[in-house]
Amino acid sequence: MNRESITVLAGTDFHGSKSAFENIAAKARIHGADLIVVCGDITNFGTREEAEKLLRILAGTQLPTIFVPGNCDPPTLTEIELDRVKCIHGSGVSYGNLTFIGVGGSPITPFNTFFEMSEDEIMRVIEGCVRRLGGDLAGQIILVSHSPPKNTRVDRTFAGMHVGSTSVRAFIERYRPRLTICGHIHEARGKDYIDGSLIVNPGPARHGNYAVIRIDANNISVDLKP
């Protein structure tokens, strides 16, 4: 994909809903998406095999799809290899002048979910992406993270607690990615900024939510749907 602008269809928090994947696939076609981004919780404490079946729905669009696992997914999702579908947890992929890097799972929770990491581990994963890519990536990174950054509009629970990742926030403050796409906190659907760096939580796909994100050399527009 070598173009000056791209349209991203982003979804998160499917929690095993086949109809949610079918909706994302349909909306990607309707909106003329160039790329589908999935920010985790593909399953609801399911298996790798279940995740593969769900991701094949997106592969059927013939559009490139990148994803990270969520905390409700088994870590073995990082081993999934499907045509046109790539896990970017701990790695990256370039589209034109943009480089998408990923970190899945979540910080430690009280609920002992499938894929949790310490904040130090989360930072090692993200910084490992940057080291492997090398070069000057300032302003051209797009971070795909299941967990939102701490102390933002997109990590606040119904109870008013900010439960995002301090490491994701520290990474944004240091590297200033053009965009971070995240999920995890269902009720915190929306947008925010950290030092001019845009953060988007599309909201749970299992409830019909998604985001259409258009990125060009100078601007990023976000349309939260439906």
C-alpha positions in Angstrom: 0.0 0.0 0.0 1.8 3.1 -1.2 -0.4 6.1 -1.2 -0.6 9.5 0.4 -3.7 8.8 2.4 -5.4 5.7 3.8 -8.7 4.8 5.4 -8.6 2.6 8.4 -11.6 0.7 9.8 -10.9 0.1 13.5 -12.7 -2.3 15.8 -12.1 -3.6 19.3 -13.7 -5.8 22.0 -15.6 -8.3 20.0 -15.7 -10.8 22.8 -16.4 -13.8 20.5 -19.3 -12.2 18.6 -19.4 -13.6 15.0 -22.0 -11.0 14.1 -19.6 -8.2 15.2 -16.9 -9.5 12.9 -19.4 -9.7 10.0 -20.5 -6.1 10.7 -16.9 -4.9 10.7 -16.2 -6.7 7.4 -19.3 -5.2 5.8 -18.5 -1.7 7.1 -15.0 -1.9 5.8 -16.3 -2.4 2.3 -19.0 0.3 2.7 -16.5 2.9 3.8 -13.8 1.9 1.3 -11.3 1.0 3.9 -7.7 0.2 2.9 -6.8 -1.5 6.2 -8.7 -3.1 9.1 -7.3 -2.7 12.6 -8.4 -5.0 15.5 -7.4 -3.9 19.0 -8.0 -7.1 20.9 -10.6 -9.1 22.8 -11.3 -11.1 19.7 -12.6 -13.9 21.9 -14.3 -14.0 25.3 -11.8 -16.3 27.0 -11.8 -18.5 23.9 -9.2 -20.5 22.0 -6.8 -19.8 19.3 -8.9 -21.9 16.9 -12.0 -19.8 17.7 -10.0 -16.6 17.0 -8.8 -17.9 13.7 -12.4 -18.6 12.6 -13.4 -15.1 13.5 -10.4 -13.5 11.9 -11.1 -15.4 8.7 -14.3 -13.4 8.4 -12.1 -10.3 8.0 -9.7 -12.1 5.7 -12.7 -12.7 3.4 -12.8 -8.9 2.6 -9.4 -9.3 0.8 -8.2 -6.3 2.8 -5.1 -6.3 4.9 -5.9 -6.8 8.6 -3.6 -6.2 11.6 -4.5 -7.1 15.2 -3.3 -7.4 18.7 -4.8 -9.8 21.3 -6.7 -8.5 24.3 -6.6 -9.6 27.9 -9.6 -11.9 27.2 -7.6 -13.7 24.5 -5.0 -16.4 24.9 -1.4 -15.2 24.3 -1.2 -17.9 21.6 -3.0 -15.6 19.3 0.4 -14.0 18.6 1.2 -17.2 16.7 -1.7 -16.9 14.2 -0.7 -16.8 10.6 -3.5 -16.2 8.1 -3.5 -14.8 4.6 -3.8 -11.0 4.8 -4.1 -11.1 8.6 -1.1 -10.2 10.7 -0.6 -10.0 14.5 1.6 -7.0 15.3 2.0 -7.6 19.1 5.7 -6.8 19.6 6.3 -6.0 15.9 5.3 -3.7 13.2 4.2 -3.3 9.6 4.5 -0.3 7.2 1.8 1.1 4.9 3.2 3.9 2.8 5.0 6.3 5.1 3.2 5.0 8.2 4.4 2.3 10.6 1.9 0.5 12.7 3.3 -1.1 15.9 1.4 -3.2 18.4 1.1 -4.3 22.0 -1.7 -6.6 23.2 -2.9 -7.8 26.6 -3.4 -5.4 29.5 -1.8 -4.3 32.7 -2.4 -6.6 35.7 -6.1 -6.7 36.7 -7.9 -8.0 39.8 -9.6 -10.6 37.5 -6.7 -12.9 36.5 -7.6 -12.7 32.8 -5.8 -14.6 30.0 -3.2 -12.1 28.9 -1.9 -9.7 31.4 1.6 -8.1 31.8 3.4 -5.8 34.2 3.9 -2.3 33.1 7.6 -3.0 32.7 6.7 -5.9 30.3 4.4 -3.7 28.3 7.1 -1.0 27.9 9.6 -3.7 26.8 7.2 -4.9 24.1 6.6 -1.4 22.7 10.2 -0.3 22.8 11.2 -3.6 21.2 9.1 -2.7 18.2 10.9 0.6 17.8 14.3 -1.0 18.1 13.6 -3.6 15.5 12.2 -1.0 13.1 15.1 1.4 13.5 15.5 4.7 11.8 13.7 8.0 12.5 10.1 7.2 13.0 9.1 10.5 14.7 5.6 11.5 13.7 5.0 8.4 11.5 4.2 5.8 14.2 0.7 4.5 14.8 0.4 2.5 18.0 -2.2 -0.3 18.1 -2.8 -1.2 21.8 -5.5 -3.1 23.6 -5.0 -1.0 26.7 -5.5 2.8 26.5 -3.1 5.2 28.1 -3.5 6.1 31.7 -5.4 9.2 32.8 -7.3 10.0 29.6 -10.9 10.2 28.5 -10.5 6.8 26.9 -9.5 4.8 30.1 -12.1 6.0 32.5 -14.5 3.4 34.0 -18.1 4.0 34.9 -16.9 4.3 38.5 -14.6 7.2 37.5 -11.4 5.3 37.9 -8.6 5.7 35.3 -7.3 2.1 34.6 -5.2 2.5 31.5 -1.5 1.7 31.1 1.2 4.0 32.5 3.6 2.5 30.0 1.4 3.2 27.0 1.1 6.8 28.2 4.9 7.1 28.8 5.5 5.8 25.3 3.1 8.3 23.7 4.7 11.1 25.7 8.2 10.1 24.6 7.7 9.1 20.9 4.6 11.2 20.0 2.9 8.7 17.6 0.5 10.3 15.2 -2.2 8.1 16.4 -3.0 5.5 19.1 -5.9 3.1 18.5 -7.0 1.2 21.7 -9.9 -0.4 23.4 -10.3 -2.4 26.6 -12.5 0.1 28.5 -15.9 -0.4 26.9 -17.5 2.7 28.5 -14.7 5.0 27.5 -15.4 5.2 23.8 -14.1 8.4 22.3 -11.1 10.5 21.5 -8.4 12.4 23.5 -5.0 13.9 23.0 -1.7 13.6 24.8 0.6 16.5 23.9 -1.0 16.7 20.5 -0.9 12.9 19.9 -4.4 11.5 19.0 -5.9 8.6 20.9 -9.0 6.8 19.7 -11.1 4.1 21.5 -13.7 2.9 19.0 -15.9 1.3 21.7 -17.0 -2.3 21.8 -17.6 -3.9 18.4 -19.9 -6.4 20.0 -22.3 -3.5 20.5 -22.0 -2.3 16.9 -19.3 0.3 17.4 -16.3 1.0 15.2 -14.2 3.9 13.9 -13.5 5.2 10.4 -10.1 6.9 10.5 -8.7 8.7 7.5 -5.0 9.6 7.6 -3.1 11.8 5.1 0.1 13.6 5.3 -1.2 16.5 7.4 -4.5 15.4 9.0 -6.3 12.6 10.7 -10.1 12.5 10.8 -12.0 10.2 13.0 -15.7 9.2 12.6 -17.0 7.1 15.5 -19.8 4.9 14.3 -22.6 4.1 14.4 
